Amino acid sequence: MSFPIRVCTICGEEFELRPDKPGFANRCPACSEPEEDHTGVASAPTFQNGREANAARRRAMRDLLYRKDT
């Protein structure tokens, strides 16, 4: 049984679309590898002490709970 031949949308290389292939169906295995980008934790604001962090948490919860839906 042959697998369908696809063309990668990133690099244009042809590849076989196999059922156990990780990643996206329109990208070759080399382009489907996850990038080493850790922006989630690094972009979080840093606080000098716990009081600032707690104040920011309270402000965020208040804004979420009591915002006006227009």
N, C-alpha and C positions, 0 to 999 in steps of 0.2 A: 504494500500500500504506500503510495507516495503522498507526501504532505504538500499542501498548497505553497506555492512560491509567492512571497511578498517582497515589496520594495520598501526599504527603510525610509521613513519620512525625514530623518535627520541627515544621514550620510548618502542615501541613494543606493546602498548596497542591497543585492538580492539575498534573501535567506528563506529557509524552510520554516513554516509556522508549525511547530511541534506542540503537542498538548502539554508537555512538561516544561516548556520554555518560560522562564521567569520574565517579568516585565510586561511591556505593552505589546499588543498584537501588531502594531504598525511600526515597530522599531526593531532593529536587529539586536542580538544579544549584547553586543559591545555597547550600543547606545542605550540599552535598557538598564544597565548597571546603575545603582543609586549613587548620587553624587555625595561627596563628603562635605555637606553644608550643614552646619550646626547653628542656624540663625535663631532658632526658637528660644533657647535659654540665654544666649549671649545678648540678644536684643532687649531682654527684660530690664526694666529700670533697677538700678542698684540703690539701696537705701543705707544711710549711715547708721541707723539704729532701728530697733523694733517699733518705736513709736511712729516713725514716718511710714513704715510698711503697714502698720495697723490703720493709720489714718487714711492711707491710699486705698486699703481694702474697704474700709467703711464708706469712703466716698464713692467707690465703684459700685458697691452693693446698693447704696442709696440711689445713685443715678439709674441703675437697672430697675429697681423696684418702683421708683416714683416718677419715672419719666412719663411725659404725656404722649400718648399715641395719637398722632394727627394724620 
